[in-house]
Amino acid sequence: MNPDSPIVFVVDDDFRVRESLCSLITSRGLHVAVFGSAAEFLECEKPDKPACLILDLQLPGTSGLELQHQLTNGDAPPIVFISGHGDIPSSVRAMKAGAIEFLSKPFSEQELMHAIDNAITIDRIARQKRTELAELQRHYSLLTPREREVLPFVVEGYANKVTAADLGTSEITIGVHRGQIMRKMAAKSLAELVRMADKLGIHRLTDPPK
Amino acid sequence: MTTQRDPVNSARTGLERANGSDAATNVAASELINILDAVEVPVIVLRRDSTISYFNKAGADVLGLSPSDTGRASRDIPVLAAMPHLEKHCSDVIAAGAESRVNLHDGEKWFIVRISPHTNVDLQITGTVLTFTNVTAFRASIDQAIYEREFTKAILNTVADPLIVLSADHRIQTGNYAFYSMFGVSRDETQRLPLWELGNGVLELAPFRAHLKEMLAVGPEHQPVEVDNVFTVKGLRTLVVDAHPLSFPGHSERRILVTFRDVTERKQAEAGLRELNESLEKQVRIRTEELSSIIETIPGLVWCAAPDGELNYLNRRILEYTATNADDWARLGWTCFLHPDDVEPTVRAWSNAVATGQPYDNQIRLRRSDGVYRWFSVHGQAARDSDDRVTRWYGLFIDICDRKTAEEALRNSQTQLSRATRTATVGEFAAAIAHEINQPLAAVVTNGHACLRWLSAQPPGLAKAQEAAERIVRDGTEAGEVVRRIRALFKHAPLEKIELDLNEVIAEVLHLLSGEIAKRRVGVETELADDLPTVIGDRVQLQQLVFNLLLNGIEAMDPILDRPKKLSIRTTQENPETALVKIQDSGVGLEDSEKVFEAFFTTKGNGMGMGLAICRSIIDAHHGRLWAASAEGSGTTFSFTLPVETSARP
């Protein structure tokens, strides 16, 4: 099995369910890790690869919904809920809190695999976005404070002259900053720099120059 | 006797010198001297040069003169020297030819001494004659009179009530200190003042005068009068004025004593007392009315009876209820208002209470005015005196008809309820069943898929496929077992009492509830006695009983967030006849350990309140006992007992 292939975490207190899921998912060429409780899952060191979490709604100790609540940080895997007698309020809560799917036991292989594939794809994209963002942030960290000050003017499309007047410096200096920003951010065009700024969540000027 | 001689000789010498010397004159002189000696008033004759020329016997006796004193100067005689200026008085008398009087105080004796000119036969003044009148006794009586007067005055002045003495023409003669003080006048300004002018316009005396005038006019038969008057010093005072005629023996003058008695304070105190009295009477009246009103309007039927049991009071409610009056009851007797079936037992119970003095409690039907009999709970209590003798019976009828009807209705519907809730609990069973079957079923389906996957893999994972197939068999069998158990539970077999192992019943129900227990994260502890004897009962009913009690305990712990949810189940043999089951939760506990068994009583948001009522009816049908109690620490313990199968015991 490809060591880089995605991993599926299963958390269910019923050993029969754990056994059968483990067998089925392995047969589809995915890595599986099974846990009897939320605490076991939280303790475990997770490998850095695309993943999804199949989570039983009714768990002893921390319930499925509670675990979902605890996993709100960015890099937690997407969740597929499974339930023995799924009640509508619980499923609504789970989906609202960002679950990929809510499956009632017994469920078919297609339902399960579809949900797992979906979840893993979503995780892949999310992981890629996180990588990109981390790269951008690394670039952004190279900027001097003055360059960070100039950046919003550039992405808003203000002429160097206007920016210089607003920041109380010369047009030429702004031109130098601008060149540095483009280089450090590794932006090939102004359009790309604008997209980068957007991803970084750089805010628009609160007090635009006259 | 020589002492007698000298004054006589001396007198004679004087007379001789005055009248010449002849025998007849001598005889007359001797007689005169005898007469003078018989007079008890001392007499002394002084010459112009104030030497003594004669003194009579009383002079010797009273003033202590001796014959040798004749011819001595008066200033040498102590008793005469005690009179100041005697010589001057004498020479004045001689010069004026007119008598004068001086006082002489000699020891304890007082004398008035008359000094008169002594003339000879030629009517020439030759000296003075001193006659001593003893006034000692007179003086003492005057002193006494003065003393008495001052004493009386002092007494009058210490009398707090004003007094005045009026002359017959109503002029003020005198008054006591209290009078002058009260009227703010002085003795001088009221002396001889007509009474009517008293106060000089400063005092509001007009009505006072009118009363007084009238009183004085009426005379001794008057009544004291009460007058209000404003005084400058003391303000408004109420005085009782009285007048008494005064007369003195031997005096024709009549006087009037007027007394004033200040009764202002007494009047005020009387008024205060009267007010207090009225207020107390009013309070008593109000309180009595209140009590009477309470007894008349209290929503209960109140009666009283004499110690012998004879009814003697019925409140308005009783009379309204029966539409009768007290006379009707007296005439017809109270038994005629009772339901005919209740008369005999009631009379017996009441007679017994009256005889023993024990509190009387009974339930009776009382006929309402429309002829309907309603149930009442009757309570009578004897009131006793300090000797513990019954003085009165107080009693109450309480209308319990609605309650009794409700109780009856509840009893009638108990069986219906039991049937109804058996259906109601099906829903609760369903949730448990779903979970029970779903888990193995889900595993079966997933294993089936896995099995297929392994078989169709290249190369096929036969070992894995076999494992999956084995799990399918295992879990499928388990699901079948669940179904079998459930079918047994719902089997519509007629209720039959068979020998049952309670531990087994509990284990079955626990298994059924395992989904619920996991879902609600309840820790279950069981302590089931190995040697528990079998009981006789209906399996389904006892399962339902245990199911309800366990589910109740599980649900009671729903609000618990701060501590573990623990459900413990213990079975023991309580005694040779009964088995005991205790189910304890760690929930919030009970408020009313009896009320929970009432139908439709629930503390849950979505409960029907039937579960525990059903339990009770099941237990009743099995001749057991079921009760609830707050557990140690927190939570509730439900306990029930069932009779054991005694014939099965060795």
HADDOCK unambig.tbl for C-alpha pairs under 7 A between the chains (distance, minus, plus):
assign (segid A and resid 16 and name CA) (segid B and resid 440 and name CA) 6.98 0.50 0.50
assign (segid A and resid 16 and name CA) (segid B and resid 443 and name CA) 5.64 0.50 0.50
assign (segid A and resid 17 and name CA) (segid B and resid 442 and name CA) 6.91 0.50 0.50
assign (segid A and resid 17 and name CA) (segid B and resid 443 and name CA) 4.95 0.50 0.50
assign (segid A and resid 20 and name CA) (segid B and resid 443 and name CA) 5.66 0.50 0.50
assign (segid A and resid 20 and name CA) (segid B and resid 446 and name CA) 5.47 0.50 0.50
assign (segid A and resid 20 and name CA) (segid B and resid 447 and name CA) 4.76 0.50 0.50
assign (segid A and resid 21 and name CA) (segid B and resid 446 and name CA) 6.30 0.50 0.50
assign (segid A and resid 23 and name CA) (segid B and resid 450 and name CA) 5.81 0.50 0.50
assign (segid A and resid 24 and name CA) (segid B and resid 446 and name CA) 6.69 0.50 0.50
assign (segid A and resid 24 and name CA) (segid B and resid 447 and name CA) 6.79 0.50 0.50
assign (segid A and resid 24 and name CA) (segid B and resid 449 and name CA) 6.55 0.50 0.50
assign (segid A and resid 24 and name CA) (segid B and resid 450 and name CA) 4.02 0.50 0.50
assign (segid A and resid 27 and name CA) (segid B and resid 450 and name CA) 6.47 0.50 0.50
assign (segid A and resid 27 and name CA) (segid B and resid 453 and name CA) 5.95 0.50 0.50
assign (segid A and resid 27 and name CA) (segid B and resid 454 and name CA) 5.97 0.50 0.50
assign (segid A and resid 58 and name CA) (segid B and resid 519 and name CA) 5.32 0.50 0.50
assign (segid A and resid 59 and name CA) (segid B and resid 519 and name CA) 6.80 0.50 0.50
assign (segid A and resid 60 and name CA) (segid B and resid 518 and name CA) 6.05 0.50 0.50
assign (segid A and resid 60 and name CA) (segid B and resid 521 and name CA) 5.42 0.50 0.50
assign (segid A and resid 61 and name CA) (segid B and resid 521 and name CA) 6.53 0.50 0.50
assign (segid A and resid 84 and name CA) (segid B and resid 435 and name CA) 5.56 0.50 0.50
assign (segid A and resid 84 and name CA) (segid B and resid 438 and name CA) 5.72 0.50 0.50
assign (segid A and resid 84 and name CA) (segid B and resid 439 and name CA) 6.34 0.50 0.50
assign (segid A and resid 85 and name CA) (segid B and resid 434 and name CA) 6.68 0.50 0.50
assign (segid A and resid 85 and name CA) (segid B and resid 435 and name CA) 6.13 0.50 0.50
assign (segid A and resid 105 and name CA) (segid B and resid 438 and name CA) 6.14 0.50 0.50
assign (segid A and resid 105 and name CA) (segid B and resid 442 and name CA) 5.20 0.50 0.50
assign (segid A and resid 106 and name CA) (segid B and resid 438 and name CA) 6.49 0.50 0.50
assign (segid A and resid 106 and name CA) (segid B and resid 441 and name CA) 6.21 0.50 0.50
assign (segid A and resid 106 and name CA) (segid B and resid 442 and name CA) 3.92 0.50 0.50
assign (segid A and resid 106 and name CA) (segid B and resid 445 and name CA) 6.51 0.50 0.50
assign (segid A and resid 107 and name CA) (segid B and resid 442 and name CA) 6.75 0.50 0.50
assign (segid A and resid 109 and name CA) (segid B and resid 446 and name CA) 6.88 0.50 0.50
assign (segid A and resid 109 and name CA) (segid B and resid 449 and name CA) 6.12 0.50 0.50
